[in-house]
Amino acid sequence: MKIEDFQGGAPRLELEQFFAGRTEAWGMFQDRFGSVRRQFTVDIEGIVKDETLILVEDFSYSDGEVERRVWTVRRTGPDSYEGEAEGVSGKARGRISGNAFRWRYDFDLSINGRVWRVHFDDWMFLQPGGQVVLNRAAVSKWGIGLGAATLCFVKPSQEQAAANDRRRTELAAAE
Protein backbone atom coordinates (compact mmCIF):
# COMPACT_ATOMS: atom_id res chain seq x y z
CA MET A 1 0.00 0.00 0.00
CA LYS A 2 0.95 3.60 -0.47
CA ILE A 3 -0.27 6.39 1.81
CA GLU A 4 -1.46 8.30 -1.27
CA ASP A 5 -4.01 5.53 -1.93
CA PHE A 6 -6.11 6.95 0.94
CA GLN A 7 -6.11 10.61 -0.12
CA GLY A 8 -9.91 10.76 -0.40
CA GLY A 9 -10.57 8.66 2.72
CA ALA A 10 -13.03 10.16 5.16
CA PRO A 11 -13.26 11.27 7.81
CA ARG A 12 -9.85 12.95 7.59
CA LEU A 13 -7.54 11.92 10.41
CA GLU A 14 -5.95 14.74 12.39
CA LEU A 15 -3.60 13.22 14.98
CA GLU A 16 -3.65 16.21 17.30
CA GLN A 17 -7.45 16.30 17.30
CA PHE A 18 -8.04 12.55 17.72
CA PHE A 19 -5.41 11.92 20.42
CA ALA A 20 -5.98 15.10 22.48
CA GLY A 21 -7.29 14.19 25.93
CA ARG A 22 -8.19 10.64 26.93
CA THR A 23 -7.97 7.68 24.55
CA GLU A 24 -8.29 3.98 25.39
CA ALA A 25 -6.91 1.09 23.36
CA TRP A 26 -7.04 -2.68 23.29
CA GLY A 27 -4.55 -4.79 21.40
CA MET A 28 -2.71 -8.00 20.80
CA PHE A 29 0.53 -9.20 19.27
CA GLN A 30 0.50 -12.19 16.95
CA ASP A 31 3.69 -13.97 15.90
CA ARG A 32 4.44 -14.68 12.24
CA PHE A 33 2.50 -17.94 12.48
CA GLY A 34 -0.66 -16.14 13.65
CA SER A 35 -0.51 -17.26 17.29
CA VAL A 36 -1.56 -14.62 19.81
CA ARG A 37 1.46 -14.08 22.06
CA ARG A 38 0.30 -11.14 24.12
CA GLN A 39 -2.81 -9.09 24.81
CA PHE A 40 -2.88 -5.65 26.38
CA THR A 41 -4.81 -2.48 27.13
CA VAL A 42 -3.49 1.06 26.88
CA ASP A 43 -4.66 4.21 28.65
CA ILE A 44 -3.46 7.26 26.75
CA GLU A 45 -3.42 10.90 27.75
CA GLY A 46 -2.71 13.31 24.88
CA ILE A 47 -1.48 16.85 25.41
CA VAL A 48 -1.22 19.29 22.48
CA LYS A 49 1.18 22.25 22.71
CA ASP A 50 1.83 24.33 19.59
CA GLU A 51 2.92 21.85 16.89
CA THR A 52 3.69 19.07 19.41
CA LEU A 53 1.55 16.17 20.58
CA ILE A 54 2.68 14.44 23.78
CA LEU A 55 1.21 10.97 24.29
CA VAL A 56 1.55 9.33 27.70
CA GLU A 57 0.76 5.65 27.12
CA ASP A 58 0.22 3.29 30.07
CA PHE A 59 0.25 -0.35 28.93
CA SER A 60 -1.22 -3.20 30.99
CA TYR A 61 -0.35 -6.64 29.61
CA SER A 62 -2.37 -9.79 30.23
CA ASP A 63 0.64 -11.38 31.99
CA GLY A 64 0.61 -8.59 34.61
CA GLU A 65 3.47 -6.50 33.21
CA VAL A 66 2.93 -2.75 33.04
CA GLU A 67 4.85 -0.24 30.96
CA ARG A 68 4.78 3.51 30.31
CA ARG A 69 5.86 5.02 27.02
CA VAL A 70 5.86 8.76 26.35
CA TRP A 71 5.82 9.91 22.74
CA THR A 72 6.69 13.42 21.59
CA VAL A 73 5.25 13.84 18.10
CA ARG A 74 5.83 16.95 16.00
CA ARG A 75 4.14 18.05 12.81
CA THR A 76 6.89 18.67 10.23
CA GLY A 77 4.66 19.60 7.30
CA PRO A 78 1.00 19.69 6.27
CA ASP A 79 0.78 15.88 6.27
CA SER A 80 4.06 14.75 7.85
CA TYR A 81 5.19 14.00 11.39
CA GLU A 82 8.23 12.84 13.30
CA GLY A 83 8.39 11.52 16.82
CA GLU A 84 10.56 10.29 19.63
CA ALA A 85 10.07 7.96 22.58
CA GLU A 86 12.30 5.95 24.86
CA GLY A 87 13.32 2.82 23.00
CA VAL A 88 12.90 4.37 19.57
CA SER A 89 16.16 4.39 17.62
CA GLY A 90 16.44 7.69 15.78
CA LYS A 91 13.13 9.28 14.85
CA ALA A 92 9.77 7.82 13.95
CA ARG A 93 8.42 9.27 10.72
CA GLY A 94 4.88 9.34 9.43
CA ARG A 95 2.45 10.77 6.90
CA ILE A 96 -1.30 11.28 6.83
CA SER A 97 -3.51 11.02 3.78
CA GLY A 98 -7.29 11.14 4.16
CA ASN A 99 -8.30 8.82 6.99
CA ALA A 100 -4.95 6.95 7.03
CA PHE A 101 -1.66 7.45 8.85
CA ARG A 102 1.53 5.47 8.16
CA TRP A 103 4.09 5.55 10.99
CA ARG A 104 7.50 3.82 10.74
CA TYR A 105 10.30 3.47 13.25
CA ASP A 106 12.96 1.20 14.74
CA PHE A 107 12.44 0.14 18.33
CA ASP A 108 14.65 -1.60 20.90
CA LEU A 109 12.32 -4.34 22.15
CA SER A 110 13.14 -6.36 25.27
CA ILE A 111 12.35 -10.06 24.74
CA ASN A 112 13.27 -12.62 27.40
CA GLY A 113 16.02 -10.43 28.84
CA ARG A 114 17.54 -9.57 25.45
CA VAL A 115 17.09 -6.39 23.45
CA TRP A 116 16.24 -6.74 19.79
CA ARG A 117 16.11 -3.77 17.42
CA VAL A 118 12.97 -4.32 15.37
CA HIS A 119 11.17 -2.26 12.74
CA PHE A 120 7.54 -1.17 13.12
CA ASP A 121 5.44 -0.26 10.08
CA ASP A 122 2.12 1.02 11.49
CA TRP A 123 -1.00 1.76 9.48
CA MET A 124 -3.80 3.60 11.31
CA PHE A 125 -7.27 4.24 9.92
CA LEU A 126 -9.87 6.63 11.37
CA GLN A 127 -13.29 4.99 11.16
CA PRO A 128 -16.61 6.66 10.25
CA GLY A 129 -17.97 8.61 13.20
CA GLY A 130 -14.48 9.76 14.19
CA GLN A 131 -14.35 7.89 17.53
CA VAL A 132 -12.30 4.80 16.54
CA VAL A 133 -8.87 4.31 14.96
CA LEU A 134 -7.85 0.81 13.88
CA ASN A 135 -4.09 0.13 13.85
CA ARG A 136 -2.11 -2.73 12.34
CA ALA A 137 1.66 -2.73 12.83
CA ALA A 138 3.91 -5.15 10.97
CA VAL A 139 7.00 -5.98 13.06
CA SER A 140 10.18 -7.15 11.34
CA LYS A 141 13.91 -7.62 11.86
CA TRP A 142 16.36 -7.53 8.94
CA GLY A 143 13.34 -7.47 6.63
CA ILE A 144 11.96 -10.73 8.02
CA GLY A 145 8.44 -10.56 9.42
CA LEU A 146 8.24 -11.39 13.14
CA GLY A 147 4.54 -10.73 13.60
CA ALA A 148 1.94 -7.99 13.86
CA ALA A 149 0.35 -5.86 16.53
CA THR A 150 -3.33 -5.01 16.15
CA LEU A 151 -4.89 -2.19 18.19
CA CYS A 152 -8.23 -0.45 18.44
CA PHE A 153 -8.07 3.15 19.78
CA VAL A 154 -11.35 4.55 21.13
CA LYS A 155 -12.33 8.03 22.31
CA PRO A 156 -14.58 7.26 25.30
CA SER A 157 -17.34 9.56 26.47
CA GLN A 158 -16.71 11.14 29.88
CA GLU A 159 -19.25 8.74 31.42
CA GLN A 160 -17.63 5.71 29.81
CA ALA A 161 -14.13 6.83 30.86
CA ALA A 162 -15.32 7.21 34.48
CA ALA A 163 -16.97 3.76 34.41
CA ASN A 164 -13.81 2.20 32.97
CA ASP A 165 -11.70 3.88 35.69
CA ARG A 166 -13.99 2.45 38.38
CA ARG A 167 -13.77 -1.03 36.83
CA ARG A 168 -9.95 -0.87 36.71
CA THR A 169 -9.84 0.25 40.35
CA GLU A 170 -12.13 -2.63 41.39
CA LEU A 171 -10.04 -5.17 39.46
CA ALA A 172 -6.80 -3.85 40.97
CA ALA A 173 -8.28 -4.06 44.48
CA ALA A 174 -9.41 -7.65 43.85
CA GLU A 175 -5.88 -8.76 42.88
N, C-alpha and C positions, 0 to 999 in steps of 0.2 A: 504494500500500500504506500501511497504518497500522501502527505498531509494536504496537498492541493486538491485531492479527490473529494474533500469534504467542504470545499469553499462555500457551497450553497446550503450546507447543513444548518438546520434550525432546531431549537433556539441557539443563538450564537453564545458560545462559552466565553465568559470573561472571568479569568481566574480570581482576580481581586474581589469581584462581586460574589462569586459562588462560595469561596472559602473564607470570606470575612465572617467573624463570629464563630458560632459553634457548628461543627460538622461531626457526624458519626459515621463510622465505616465498619464493615464486616468483610473478612477476607479469608483466603486460604492459599497455600502454596502446594502445587502439584509437581512431582518430579517428572522427568522426561518420559516416563512410562505411564503417566496419568494417575499415579497413586497420590492421594492426599497425604502430605507429610506433616502439615501444620495448619491449624485454624487460628484465627485471631480477631480481635475487635480493636478499633482505634478511636479514641476521643481526640478531636482536633480543635484547637482554638486558633483562629486566624486573626491577625492584627495587620491592618493596612496603614502604612505611613509613607506618604509621597508616592514614589514609584516602587516601593518595597512591600512585599507580602511576607510576613513572618508566620510560619506554621509550627505550632507546638503540638507534636503528635505523641500521644501516650498509648502504646501498644500493650495489650493484654493477650498473651498466648494461651492456648488451651492446655498446655503443659504447666501453667503457673508462672512462667517467666513474664516479666514486665520490662518494658524498654521505653525510653523517651528519645525522640529525635526532633531536633529543631531545624527547620529549613528557613533560609533567607533567600527569597526569590525576587529577582529584579526584572522589571520590564526593560528590554534593551532596544526595542523598536515597536512598531504598531502591532506586530503579531509574534514577536520573539521575546524569549525570556532566558535568563541564566540563574542558576541557584547553587547554594552551598549548604552542606550539612556535615556534621561529624560523620566520618566514614566514607564520605564521597571523595574520590580521588580527582583532583582538578575541579572543574565546574560542570554542573548539569546544564544541558542546553535543550530548549524546547521551542516549538512553534504552534500557534493556534491557527485553525482555518475552519470557519463555520462553527459547528458544534464539537469539533475534535481538537485534541491537544496531544502532540507527540513529545515525549520527554525522555532524553537519553543521558545516561551517566554510568561511570564506573564506581563500584562500591566495594569496600573491604568488609566482607561478610564473615562473621565468626561461625564456624561449623565444627562441632566436636573439639573445641580447644585450638583449632587452627584457623588462620585468617586466609581467606581466598578472595582475590580481587576478581569480581564478576561484573558483567555488563548488564544493565537494565535497559530495556527498550519498552517504555510505557506508552500505551494508547489509551486516552481517556475520552469518553463521549458523554456530553450533556444530553439527558433524555427530555422528551416533551414534558412540559410543566415546569421545568427548570429546578426541580428539587432533588434530582438524582443524577450522579455521574457514575458510569460504569468504567472500570479500569482493568486492562489486561496488560501485564508486564511479562515479556519474554526475558528469561534470565539465561545468560550464556557465559562461557569461559573459553577463550581462544577460538571463538566462533562456533563452539559446540554447544548446542542447547542443553541446559541443565534442568529446565522446567519452566513453570509460569506461575505468577501470582495473579489472582483474580480478586478484585475489590469492588464493593458497592458503597459509594459515598452518598450520604443522605443529609439534607438540611432538615432537622427536626423542628416542629413547632415548639414554642416555649413550654407548652403543657407536656408535650411528649418528652422533651429534654428533661424536665423536672421528674417525670415518672421514671425515665430511664436511670436518672441519678439515684432515686430512691431504691430502685431494684438492685443497682450495683452495690449500694450501701448495705442492703439486706443480705445479699449474697456474700459480701466480704465478712459481715458479722457472723454468718452461719459457718464460715470456714474455720 
